[in-house]
Amino acid sequence: MSIQLYVKAQSKADLNRRLLEYERIIGLEYKLGGETQYVLDETLPSGTIIKVFKDVIAGSPCAKAYGQWDAENCQVK
């Protein structure tokens, strides 16, 4: 089963721009019993599902864009 991370950003383009500027981006994996933080960098496995959200509704992030992590290029496809 692949990792699914929620990342706060305006859009995938905004997220990739911030990654190109070497901003340290944290993604959250929500699981029963808590959440785990991952840094979006070359150590994150390729194929990780990235769910981009802007707003939190009723305590949960509301994803508005989806993509897959490309570890080789450090960006969301």
C-alpha positions as CSV (number, residue, x, y, z in Angstrom):
1,M,0.0,0.0,0.0
2,S,1.4,3.4,-1.0
3,I,1.7,6.4,1.3
4,Q,-0.9,9.1,0.9
5,L,0.1,12.6,2.1
6,Y,-1.9,15.8,2.5
7,V,0.1,18.9,1.6
8,K,-1.1,22.5,2.1
9,A,-0.6,24.6,-1.0
10,Q,-2.6,26.8,-3.5
11,S,-2.2,24.2,-6.3
12,K,0.2,21.6,-7.6
13,A,2.0,24.3,-9.6
14,D,2.4,26.4,-6.4
15,L,3.7,23.3,-4.6
16,N,6.2,22.5,-7.4
17,R,7.4,26.2,-7.5
18,R,8.0,26.1,-3.7
19,L,9.9,22.8,-4.1
20,L,12.1,24.4,-6.8
21,E,12.9,27.2,-4.4
22,Y,14.1,24.6,-1.9
23,E,11.4,25.3,0.6
24,R,11.1,22.5,3.1
25,I,7.6,21.1,2.6
26,I,5.9,18.7,5.1
27,G,3.2,16.3,4.1
28,L,0.9,14.6,6.6
29,E,-0.3,11.0,6.5
30,Y,-3.5,10.5,8.5
31,K,-4.0,7.1,10.1
32,L,-6.1,5.7,12.8
33,G,-4.5,6.8,16.0
34,G,-2.6,9.8,14.7
35,E,-0.7,11.4,11.9
36,T,2.8,11.0,10.6
37,Q,4.9,13.8,9.0
38,Y,7.1,13.3,5.9
39,V,9.4,15.8,4.2
40,L,8.9,16.0,0.5
41,D,12.5,15.3,-0.7
42,E,14.4,12.6,-2.5
43,T,14.0,10.1,0.4
44,L,10.2,10.0,-0.1
45,P,9.4,7.0,-2.3
46,S,8.3,7.7,-5.9
47,G,4.7,7.0,-6.4
48,T,3.6,8.4,-3.1
49,I,0.1,10.0,-3.5
50,I,0.1,13.7,-2.8
51,K,-3.2,15.3,-2.0
52,V,-3.0,19.1,-2.3
53,F,-5.4,21.0,0.0
54,K,-6.1,24.6,0.7
55,D,-8.9,24.5,3.3
56,V,-9.8,22.3,6.3
57,I,-13.5,21.5,6.6
58,A,-14.9,20.0,9.7
59,G,-11.4,19.2,10.9
60,S,-10.3,17.4,7.7
61,P,-8.3,18.7,4.8
62,C,-10.4,19.0,1.6
63,A,-8.2,17.9,-1.3
64,K,-8.5,19.9,-4.4
65,A,-5.7,18.4,-6.5
66,Y,-4.0,15.0,-6.6
67,G,-0.6,13.9,-7.9
68,Q,2.2,11.4,-7.5
69,W,5.6,12.1,-6.1
70,D,8.6,11.9,-8.4
71,A,11.6,11.5,-6.1
72,E,14.1,11.8,-8.9
73,N,13.0,15.3,-9.9
74,C,11.6,16.2,-6.4
75,Q,8.2,17.3,-7.8
76,V,4.6,16.3,-8.0
77,K,3.4,15.0,-11.3
